[in-house]
Amino acid sequence: MHAAIPSIFKQKPLIILSGLSGVAIFGSLILAFSKLGGLSYPLVLHFDNFQGVDFLGGTTDFWSIWLGGFACVILNFVLSETLFEKERVLSYVFLVANLLISLLLFVITAVTIAAN
């Protein structure tokens, strides 16, 4: 019995886009677990140069934001796989959006760690 390989993994650019997105997600996850794992004090989740800190939250708030971005990545991947045979261009669009969202999650994680 063979495992079903997603059809988007048949083209090299789509493999590269998915791989880079996966590396960014995995990197942000490792970074978050290593630096934010045992914190008990409030995290600075948003700050402004003019007003200073304006949004504090706990680690559960951070993980809620992170999981929301991860859900967008999963949704885009499923949509790109579903539309690969009919609209190949949309698969590229969804996977490029995946890469951008993944990089944004990595930046959000790094900035949250740097601010705390």
N, C-alpha and C positions, 0 to 999 in steps of 0.2 A: 504494500500500500504506500503510495507516494504522497508526500505532503504537498498541498497546493501552494505553489509559489505565486505571489501577487503578480499580475501582468505588467505592472509598472516597473518591475525589476528586470525587464527584458531590454531596456534601453539605458545606455551608459549615463547620459546626463541626468536621468531620473534617479538612478542609483546614487550618483554623486550628491544630488540635492537632498535625497533622503538620508544619506550617510552623514553629511554635514549637519543636518538638522538633529539627527540622533546624537551626534557627538556634543553639540551645544546643550541639548536637554540633559544628557548624562553628566556633562561637566557641571552644569548648574545644580543638578541634584546632589552630586558629590560635594560641591562647594557649600551648599546649604546645610547638608547633614554634618559636615565637618566643623563648620563655624557657628551654626545656629542651633545645634542639637540640644545642648543642655542649658540654654538661656532661660532665666525665669523673670527677668525684668522686662519692662515694655520696650518694644523696638520702635525706632524712628522709621516710619513707613513713607512719610512724605515731608519734605521741607522746601522752603522757598527762600530765595536770597533776601527778599524784602521783609517777610514776616517771620522767618525762622521756622521752627518745627510746628507743623499744624495738623499732623495726623500720627498718633501713636497707636500701637497695637501689640498684641502678643504674637507668639510663634504660630498660633492657630490662624491668625489673620494673614500672616505671611504665606502659610501653606495653602490657605484658601485662594489667594491671588495666584500662587504658583500652579495649583491644580486647575484653576480656570484657564490659564494659558496652555497647560498641557492638554486639557480637553479640546481646545481649539486646534491644537496640532493633530490630535487623533482624528477629529472630525474632518479636517482638511485632507488627511491621508486617506481616509475612507472615501471621501468624495472624489479624490483624484484616482483612486483605484476603480471606483464605480464608473466614472466618466471616461476612462482611458480608451476604451474601444470606440466610443461614439465621438467624443470631442477631445482629441489628444492635446490641443492647445490649453484647454482648461486644466488638464492634469499638470502641465507645466506651471500654470498660474497658481494653482493650489499648492504645489510643492515649493515654489519660490516664496509664497506667503508663509508656508511652514518654516522655511529657513529664517525668514525675518522675525517671525514670532519666537522661534527658538533662541535666536540671538538676543531678542528683546528680553526674554526670560533670564538669559545669562547675565545681561547688563543689570536687570532689576535685582538679581541675587547679589551681584558684586557691589552695587551701590548700597543696598541694604546692609551688607556686611561692613562696608567702609564707613557708613554713617553710625554704626553702633560699635 
